[in-house]
Structure formats: structure tokens, C-alpha cells
């Protein structure tokens, strides 16, 4: 039996709830900015990351959180946030 648990930094699963709670007028600008900063060249990549189909890397988590913070939304829960640390 293999008991090795390769523990690495926990990466968030998806940001579908947060993206859905952005005002519609802000969704395209936020999507465009996140894609540019993360180096995602296709919409398929964006939507796969948003839905949790493709894993989100720790560096991408920082970018996503920074963009949603500007709008007062926790990207992982879709709820307004009041804490600096989400």
C-alpha cells in the first residue's frame, strides 16, 4: 500500500461562482485582464479554469483574487468579502 501523500500547496478549484456574481458589464474586462496576466491564450483555457476542469496554479490564484478583490467579490465563494485574507 502506498502511503505517500504528495502534499503540495492547495490550489483553488474554480471561480465560477465569483465570475457569475460579477456585474455583466465587468465580466469581459475582468476575463480579458485575467487571461492576459495569466498567459492564457484561448477562451477554452479561461472557461476550463473557471469551471475547475483544469487546475489553477498558485500564481494564477493571486491574479484571480486581485481582480475580484477590486469588485468586492470572493472569487471562490461568489460572496462579498469583508476580510483582507478572503
N, C-alpha and C positions, 0 to 999 in steps of 0.2 A: 504494500500500500504506500502510495506517495503522500507524505505529509507535508511536503514543501509547499508553502503558500507564498508565492511570489507577490509580496505586498509592495505596491507602488503607491504613489500619490493618487488619492481618489479623484477621479475626474467626473464632472457633472454629466448626467445622461443626455439631457436635451434642454432646449429653451423654447419649446413650442408654446407653453402657457404664457410666458413673458412676451413672446413675439405677438401672440394673439391679442394680448391686452394693450399693446401699443396703439395709439390713435392711428387710424388708417392712413392719414396724411404723412405719418412719420415712418411707416413700415419700409417703404422703398429707400428713403435716405439712410435709415439705420442698416438695412440689408446691404446696401452698396458700400457703406463705410466698413462694416464688419468684414465683408468679402475682401475688400482692398487690404485692410490691415492684417488679415489672417493669410492672405495669399491664395484665396480660393478663387479659381478662375472660371468656375461654372455654377449656374444656378442649381444644378443637381447636387453639387457638393454642399452648397448652403442648405438646401432643404433636407438632405440626408443628415447633416449635423443638427439642424433644428429639430428634426423628429427623433434623433437618437439612433438612427440606423448606422451612422458612422461615429466612432468615438471622437470626443472633443479633447484635444490636447491641453495640458495645463496652461500653455502660453495663450491658447485661444480663449480659455476661460477668462483670463484677465481682460482681454479685448472685449468680449461679450459683456462682462459685468460693467466695464467702464461705459459702454454705450447705453446700456439700460439704466444705469445709475443717473445719467443725465435726464432721464424721463421719469425717475422716481419709481421704477418698477423692478422687482426682483425677477431676473430672467428665468430662474429655476422654478419658482412657485407661481409667478404671474401676479403676485400680490404687491401692493405698495410696500416699500420698505422704509423703516424709520431708524434702522441701526446702520452705522458705518460699515459693519462687517457682514451685512446681509444676514 
